[in-house]
Amino acid sequence: DGFAAQRLFNQGYSYTYDDVIFLPHYIDFPTDSVQLGTRLSRNIRLTIPCVSSPMDTVTESHMAVAMAAVGGIGIIHSNLDPTDQAALVKAAKARRAPILSNPVFRSPSDRISSEDDFESNPYILVTESGAGRSKLLGYVSKSDWEKLPEKEVKIYDYMANSSESVSSDFDLDRIAAYLDEKRRDAVAIVNDDEVIDLATKEEVERIKGYPKLGAGTVGGDGKWVVGAAIGTREQDKERLEHLVKAGINVVVIDSSQGNSIYQIDLIKHIKLRYPELDVVGGNVVTISQAQNLIQAGADGLRVGMGSGSICTTQEVCAVGRGQATAVYKVASIASQSGVPVIADGGISNSGHIVKALTLGASTVMMGSFLAGSTEAPGTYEYQNGHRVKKYRGMGSLEAMTKGSDARYLGDKAKLKIAQGVVGKVADKGSVLKFIPYTMQAVKQGFQDLGASSLQSAHDLIRSNTLRLEVRTGAAQVEGGVHGLVSYEKKSF
Ligand code: XMP
């Protein structure tokens, strides 16, 4: 019954996730016994198959920390100066608890003239330099400031001298226990004798309300595993040096068409210069592209061309491939060399994740699915009554103006042509909440397929045991909610 993937994907059609549907198989295990442990690349192990895209509206340090905390990984984008990108890597590596903190720092000789300084924090942190990454001298609470008869006094006249803090390697439970024990509602977090964050009770409670965090993705250095993207320009070798010094665990070469002399030379250079560093090559969508990058030494492959929600590559350049076909084809060849595949782009629900992973991917990389979350860069705004955040393609004119043109080889061309758009996505809440729920949905999909792990799903598809079919347009409509005048979509 149904078709084997091998037959379905060799008929001259480019299929994407929504085009295909699996036939259910046989269940002989409970949902919770499904194991989603996987590899991003040859040597990077993850507990869940989720990766955040190297895009400037998706992955900076907060996202990288949150992704590692839930067992995945974040890839920090490169649309900024190399030293600034390295600082984001360091910031992610310096933190353990996935708290979102935006402390206000002042020096002892400053004055606080407006209560705006207390808007997002119950305390102002007083440091030697008056900025973060400096020695902690004390705290000013809002109530102490309010009690001042004369606001023009300098901070040292009334601040609470205190170096009381917790170490940045404290996890959330230890911070919570510390706040409880000391009956405090906030404490500074210190890394290498310098303050980096303010952990408030409110923030700790917020995270404790989400599904319990496991061990997360921790590297041999005892810190979060963090990746970063680079381009294929000559100066990206220097960028990589900064990133390696900052402690990255994996580098992702960011290119929309990865099968190029520039990328192949760069992979060889990196493997020679940093033999310990895993390199993810891409993007590729065909077997021969993949073979070239594997031969050059890629430890992982990123698959997808034009499938991203903000991409216009297929329209602008007439090149690309349906994502289901691309993932199946590339994975079938990469698996022979033990190179894990990242299904990049086009993920908009847990079903797409199940499809990508079953068709051979070891992880999914997501942009729009994570943009709009609490941890994504940028601030929320309101549009037609909806709370939204900006999400933009790295090939959009707006992003390229900031430097991301290398991904689209636009830097070598005289005129810039956009291959992406700028848009807004809805507020999705915290990654710490919706990723665990999404993974539970993925486990249910795996259970229906009779696959108790990613490896077992890959074995079932390659042995032609799992069967699938193409859905007609009408079948796709039927597979979605239909025939209702209105409904509320709430999944968890
Ligand atoms: P999703 O669908 O998750 O896709 O939003 C994210 C992926 O899209 C790629 N990307 C782009 N592709 N033009 C493109 O053709 C762009 O401007 C662009 N920006 C990002 C990238 O692979 C990302 O992970």
Residues whose N, C-alpha, C, O or C-beta is under 5 A from the ligand:
A	BS01	XMP	S53 G306 S307 G308 S309 I310 C311 T312 T313 D344 G345 G346 I347 M365 M366 G367 S368 F369 R392 G393 M394 G395 S396 Q419 G420 V421
